[in-house]
Amino acid sequence: MKLTVRDLDLAGKGVFVRADFNVPLDENGVITDDTRIQAALPTINYLRQNGAKVILASHLGRPKNGVDPQLRLDPVAQRLSELLGIPVKKVAECIGPEVNAAVEQLQPGQVLLLENLRFHPEEKKNDPEFAQELASLADYYVNDAFGTAHRAHASTVGVARLLPAAAGFLLEREINVLERALAEPKRPFVVILGGKKVADKIGVIRNMLTKVDMLLIGGGMSYTFLKAQGYEVGQSVVDTESLDFAKEMLALAQERGVKVILPEDVVAADAFAADARTQVVSIDEIPAAWQGLDIGPKTSARFTEVVQEAGLVIWNGPLGVFELDPFAQGTKVLAEALANSSAESIIGGGDTAAAVALLGLSDRMSHVSTGGGATLEFLEGKVLPGIAALTDK
């Protein structure tokens, strides 16, 4: 067991909180989805109510060379001020004299937001001096950023080793939900994997074949498995380096009595475009010059049937190119089936969470994870560095 915020004596203390404010922005720098900010509120409010001085830190986007004006955290500070009902002061740096002065002036219950951590390359390198500068700002460290818990960065691991380090409510819930699901799954236990690359999910598939009753595979990665079974898949995306792995996994699943369900029909298109010509074809009839971009109606019906009878469903990766209207149906049908089923449903962050949010179904799932890559690594059975670095109780 790791320390949580409840274990800390907070009155008058400075608390460095690693949050995940990596929110989507439109071209005018306006936040288009504040889910991640909302998810951090319970921890921030608890710290404030218990008299802590709250110092928030996060990354935003992928700045290439130092400071990128479009990736400053000002829109986050503004939204936080609205949600918390208090002014949230924002500094233009995350270390240095200006930050030290702002921290000095912080009163119990007040909130300060530091600038984008990734403006410093030392953040991703887990540079000890950079971590030391961040740690010097506070008495305690709290990690509430599950979405970056699989990264060994200065703000996720470095600082945690220098201060008493606890999990925030969001991180604690993510760990509890996933740990419990894997340790005592309701049966039948079904994992649905989509997305493009098989290579990204090799570890997950290996680990899940020791735990699940059924594995449903859709999205771009399904064509690698179909190709491994000898089907001609036209111009569909195939991860050629993973073909042998796919063969090996299909054989292993059979040996273990795990049912693997692949698409039996697909929506094929003559181009990767919203205005492409499309047709529904069975998987042995994909035209040589076309590509599969979504699962077909028969596959959707089969997947729906499985979900309706499942005890636990973990879903990671869309089943088609859901951003383009003609190829969004498979993902939509499955999300609706899951929302209407009695199964415990865990949505594995990233694109899957975005798709479910787009359909307005997030609150009808048992748990929507805030981490894509972190959820995948957790499902692989890996120990996440950001969690490992927290202080043991």
Sequence and secondary structure as in RCSB ss.txt:
>XXXX:A:sequence
MKLTVRDLDLAGKGVFVRADFNVPLDENGVITDDTRIQAALPTINYLRQNGAKVILASHLGRPKNGVDPQLRLDP
VAQRLSELLGIPVKKVAECIGPEVNAAVEQLQPGQVLLLENLRFHPEEKKNDPEFAQELASLADYYVNDAFGTAH
RAHASTVGVARLLPAAAGFLLEREINVLERALAEPKRPFVVILGGKKVADKIGVIRNMLTKVDMLLIGGGMSYTF
LKAQGYEVGQSVVDTESLDFAKEMLALAQERGVKVILPEDVVAADAFAADARTQVVSIDEIPAAWQGLDIGPKTS
ARFTEVVQEAGLVIWNGPLGVFELDPFAQGTKVLAEALANSSAESIIGGGDTAAAVALLGLSDRMSHVSTGGGAT
LEFLEGKVLPGIAALTDK
>XXXX:A:secstr
 B BGGGS  TT EEEEE      B TTS BS  HHHHHHHHHHHHHHHTT EEEEE   S  SSS  GGG SHH
HHHHHHHHHTS  EE S SSSHHHHHHHHH  TT EEE   GGGSHHHHTT HHHHHHHHTT SEEEE  GGGTT
S  IIIIIGGGTS EEE HHHHHHHHHHHHHHHS  SSEEEEE SS SGGGHHHHHHHTTT SEEEE TTTHHHH
HHHTT   TT    GGGHHHHHHHHHHHHHHT EEE  SEEEEESSSSTT  EEEEETT   TT EEEEE HHHH
HHHHHHHHH SEEEEES SS TTSGGG HHHHHHHHHHHHSSSEEEE SHHHHHHHHHTT GGGSSEE S SHHH
HHHHTT   HHHHTS B 
